[in-house]
Amino acid sequence: MTLNKHQIRGLPNFKCTILDANQFEKLMIDAGYSISGTAPAQGNRIKVWWVHEQYPRVESIYTPDQKKVITAYHV
């Protein structure tokens, strides 16, 4: 629930602490990111990695039902 605490290159600053997964994914894809992998995360959450040709990799954390993104940051 810290989505608004991180800046993702190519995206506007988030003003919310969580975001609908479909909205987040559209923003990422429209900015030129693509999914490079997924893995289980702590608390039954889902970790998703995004890559871009110019920007550093992004790791995003989804709720267990994969309907909300609770944080995302460059790694």
Buried (B, 14 or more C-beta within 10 A) or exposed (E): EEBBEBEBEBBEEBEEEBBEBEEBBEBBEEBBBEBEEEEEBEEEBBBBBBBBEEBEBBBBBBBEEEEBBBBBBBE
